[in-house]
Amino acid sequence: MAKISKRMRAVREGVDPVKLYGLDEAIAILKEKATAKFDETVEVALNLGVDPRHADQMVRGVCQLPNGSGRTVRVAVFARGAKADEAKAAGADIVGAEDLLETVQGGTIDFDRCIATPDMMPLVGRLGKVLGPRGLMPNPKVGTVTMDVKGAVEAAKGGAVEFRVEKAGIIHAGIGKISFSTDKLAENIRAFADAVVRAKPTGAKGTYVQRIAVSSTMGPGLKIEPASVLTAN
């Protein structure tokens, strides 16, 4: 068994691994335990009653965090002409077409979100094996294949978080920084959980949201009482 460091023992001290905490109480504990020299990311994880191996139980979507994510998001846009100009004006970090394709194929992926106009998808589709495994492939279901380039860029810059269920039925995302107020973190977590609930697939049976936990980059993980987070389940 791996030896637990002194720092980790201190982080876990006073945290009940079985207890279901109220959301505000859990956030307060995370703030108290945050001793890193950087602004830690707060993450939420939801265990869902789905089997994503079945197409009708796949969960995917996007959530616009009301208070932003606190992180700087670099956005790349595949577009031409007026839409390329629109993307640049909206604050996109990288805009291009064939030139951007060649850059990505060459191994340079200097962006966190990728947006494309529909006419560019035959070109972008050639990058599926590169962008897909990184979760960067544009998709109309999450608003990253769109003619509203301005809106998509502004959403990405303003705190839009994409989510997709993993094989074990878990969805997780960074929803803010530990420096955010308790109210802002709680609001972001509830907004994210509500977006996951709205994305409930037709094939989901039984209890959809089974467990919720929050954690910070260097902090403990705390189980949350679902009723303190969800407005519906």
C-alpha positions in Angstrom: 0.0 0.0 0.0 1.4 3.4 -0.9 2.4 5.6 1.9 0.2 8.6 2.5 2.2 11.9 2.7 2.0 14.3 5.6 0.3 16.9 3.4 -2.4 14.4 2.3 -3.0 13.3 5.9 -3.6 16.9 6.8 -5.9 17.4 3.9 -8.0 14.4 4.8 -8.1 15.2 8.5 -11.6 15.8 9.7 -13.2 14.7 6.4 -15.7 11.8 6.7 -15.3 9.6 3.6 -18.8 8.2 4.1 -20.8 11.2 5.1 -23.0 13.0 2.5 -22.3 16.7 2.9 -24.5 19.6 2.1 -23.1 21.5 -0.9 -22.3 24.7 1.0 -20.6 22.8 3.8 -18.5 20.8 1.3 -17.4 24.0 -0.4 -16.5 25.5 2.9 -14.3 22.5 3.7 -12.6 22.6 0.3 -11.8 26.3 0.9 -10.4 25.5 4.4 -8.2 22.7 3.0 -6.9 24.7 0.1 -3.3 25.4 1.0 -1.7 25.2 -2.5 0.3 28.3 -3.7 -1.9 28.5 -6.8 -5.6 29.0 -7.4 -6.9 25.4 -7.3 -9.6 24.2 -9.7 -12.8 23.0 -8.1 -14.2 19.9 -9.9 -17.6 18.1 -9.6 -18.2 14.5 -10.6 -21.5 12.8 -11.1 -22.0 9.0 -11.2 -24.9 8.3 -13.5 -27.2 5.3 -13.9 -26.3 4.8 -17.6 -24.3 2.4 -19.7 -22.7 4.6 -22.4 -21.9 1.5 -24.5 -25.5 1.8 -25.6 -26.3 4.6 -27.9 -29.5 5.5 -26.2 -27.7 5.9 -22.9 -25.0 8.3 -24.1 -24.9 11.6 -22.2 -23.3 14.6 -23.8 -23.9 18.4 -23.8 -22.7 21.8 -22.8 -23.2 24.0 -19.8 -22.8 27.8 -19.7 -21.4 28.4 -16.2 -23.1 31.5 -14.8 -19.9 32.7 -13.1 -17.4 31.4 -15.7 -14.8 28.7 -15.1 -12.0 31.0 -14.0 -9.6 29.5 -16.6 -8.3 31.1 -19.8 -9.7 29.2 -22.8 -7.8 29.3 -26.1 -10.3 28.9 -29.0 -9.5 27.8 -32.5 -12.0 28.4 -35.3 -12.2 26.7 -38.7 -13.8 29.3 -41.0 -13.4 31.3 -44.2 -14.2 34.8 -45.3 -16.7 36.8 -43.3 -17.1 34.1 -40.7 -13.3 34.0 -40.2 -13.4 37.8 -39.6 -16.4 37.4 -37.3 -14.4 34.8 -35.3 -11.4 37.1 -35.0 -13.6 40.0 -33.9 -15.2 37.8 -31.2 -11.8 37.0 -29.7 -10.8 33.7 -31.2 -7.1 32.9 -30.6 -6.6 31.0 -33.9 -8.6 31.2 -37.1 -7.9 29.4 -40.3 -8.8 26.7 -42.9 -6.3 24.6 -44.8 -3.4 26.4 -43.0 -4.9 25.5 -39.6 -5.4 21.9 -40.8 -1.7 21.7 -41.7 -0.7 23.1 -38.3 -2.8 20.5 -36.4 -1.6 17.7 -38.6 1.9 18.8 -37.9 1.3 18.2 -34.2 0.7 21.7 -32.9 -2.6 21.9 -31.0 -2.4 25.2 -29.1 -6.1 25.5 -28.2 -8.7 24.2 -25.7 -11.8 24.5 -27.8 -12.4 24.0 -31.5 -15.3 25.6 -33.4 -16.1 25.2 -37.1 -18.7 26.4 -39.5 -20.7 23.6 -41.1 -19.1 24.1 -44.5 -15.7 23.4 -43.0 -16.6 20.0 -41.5 -15.4 18.0 -44.6 -12.0 19.6 -43.9 -12.1 19.2 -40.1 -13.3 15.6 -40.5 -9.8 14.7 -41.7 -8.6 15.6 -38.2 -10.9 13.2 -36.4 -8.2 10.8 -35.2 -6.2 13.8 -33.8 -9.0 15.9 -32.3 -11.4 13.2 -31.3 -9.3 11.5 -28.6 -8.6 14.9 -27.1 -12.3 15.8 -26.9 -11.7 18.7 -29.3 -13.7 17.6 -32.4 -16.4 20.1 -33.2 -19.9 18.8 -32.8 -23.3 20.4 -33.5 -24.8 18.8 -30.3 -22.6 21.0 -28.1 -22.8 24.1 -30.3 -19.3 23.9 -31.8 -20.4 23.3 -35.4 -22.4 26.5 -36.1 -22.9 29.5 -38.2 -23.1 31.6 -35.1 -19.4 31.8 -34.8 -19.5 35.0 -32.6 -21.9 33.4 -30.1 -19.8 30.1 -29.9 -16.5 31.9 -29.4 -18.0 34.2 -26.7 -19.6 31.2 -25.0 -16.3 29.3 -24.9 -14.5 32.3 -23.6 -17.2 33.0 -21.1 -17.3 29.7 -19.3 -19.1 27.1 -21.5 -18.1 23.6 -20.3 -18.6 20.6 -22.5 -19.4 17.2 -20.9 -19.5 13.6 -22.0 -20.1 10.5 -19.9 -17.1 8.2 -19.6 -17.2 4.4 -19.8 -17.9 3.9 -16.1 -20.9 6.2 -16.2 -19.1 9.2 -14.7 -19.2 12.8 -15.8 -16.8 15.3 -14.3 -15.7 18.9 -15.0 -13.9 21.9 -13.6 -16.5 24.4 -12.6 -14.5 27.2 -11.0 -11.6 28.2 -8.9 -11.2 27.9 -5.1 -10.9 31.7 -4.9 -14.6 32.0 -6.1 -17.1 32.8 -3.4 -19.1 29.9 -1.9 -22.2 31.2 -3.6 -20.6 31.4 -7.0 -19.1 27.9 -6.8 -22.5 26.5 -5.6 -24.3 28.3 -8.4 -21.9 26.9 -11.0 -22.2 23.3 -9.6 -26.0 23.5 -9.6 -26.0 24.8 -13.1 -23.7 22.0 -14.3 -25.7 19.3 -12.6 -29.0 20.7 -14.0 -27.4 20.6 -17.5 -26.5 17.0 -17.0 -30.0 16.2 -15.8 -31.5 18.0 -18.9 -29.3 15.8 -21.1 -30.8 12.6 -19.6 -31.0 10.0 -22.4 -34.1 8.1 -23.3 -32.5 4.8 -22.4 -31.7 5.8 -18.8 -33.6 3.6 -16.3 -33.9 3.9 -12.5 -32.0 6.6 -10.6 -30.2 8.8 -13.1 -27.9 10.8 -10.8 -26.6 8.2 -8.3 -23.7 10.0 -6.6 -22.2 13.5 -6.6 -18.8 14.5 -5.3 -16.7 17.7 -5.3 -12.9 18.1 -4.9 -10.2 20.6 -5.6 -6.8 20.1 -7.3 -4.9 19.4 -4.1 -7.8 18.9 -1.8 -10.0 16.0 -0.6 -13.0 14.5 -2.3 -16.3 15.0 -0.6 -19.5 13.1 -1.2 -22.5 15.4 -1.6 -26.1 15.0 -0.7 -27.8 15.1 -4.2 -30.8 17.0 -2.9 -28.6 19.9 -2.0 -27.5 20.2 -5.6 -30.3 19.1 -7.9 -33.5 20.9 -8.6 -34.7 17.8 -10.4 -33.5 14.2 -10.7 
